[in-house]
Amino acid sequence: NIPRVIMLDMDVAFLRPPHQLWAKFEFFDDALVGLAREQSDLYTWATNLAHAYNGGVQLLDLARMRGPEEARYISALTAACRTHEEIARQYGKRRNRTKFSPTSVRFGMLGDQSLYTYMAYKEQSLFFNIGCEWNRQLGSWLSSSPSSKRGWLERPDLHACPTERCAVLHANGAGLKCAAALLRTNSSCANWKDFVRRTGEKALVKTVGPYDSGRLCGSSDLPSTRYATASALRTYYIDCCVPAQTIA
């Protein structure tokens, strides 16, 4: 009987009050799902998809999915299966794959966000864009890009969020998962800037656990160069913290 719900990945940290995100439901109009755009080119660089969605922060209008909009939602689900096969063919052709099948395309491992992206391909009106500030993604899938080492700095169209201050950090970057735990423990800008600084220095350990909020967070091995990671964090994510005057 729950009419609405916000669903979150485990690797997120709120930097603004959650009720501000909940208020987005009031702007849904015909939409049933609220998401932010995927902030990497994982889905788009080898397909006809104009954009994709990330599932780390989801606003779901369950009452309307079960009620008057059920037929429209199920129709979009059915169409998504056909879209998956179409995208798989595009992806295989552009990656010069001689053998491929829809079940082997890598998007499948991303579950719900791939499903939503496929649904939106045919039925965009089901989805409401909650804004990049409510899901600032550290980009775990950038390593799949042909220019992964340079991708963070060369694609401000994907990674910049200039209109609003960071509201939710989504630490979906390999080697950076601990950033969410770090901010949940201490969201001050001083603590965040220390983390950013550590990502540009020499690695001290091979791995850091995703729930390690201590001083080693940011000091583990990273898939991209440490200089590129630190530069990208300073360029696009330096506001992912809570200013001192707000905390006070």
Secondary structure, DSSP 8 states (H G I E B T S, - for coil): ---EEEEE-TTEEESS-HHHHHGGGGG-TT-SEEEEE-SSSTTTTTSS-S--EEEEEEEEEHHHHHTTTHHHHHHHHHHHHHHHHHHHHHHHHHTT-SS--GGGSGGGGGTHHHHHHHHHHH-GGGEEE--GGGSEE--TTGGGSTTHHHHHHH-HHHH---SS---EEE--STT-THHHHHHHH--BHHHHHHHHHHHTS---BS---TT--STTTT-B--SS-HHHHHHHHHHHSTT-SB-HHHH-
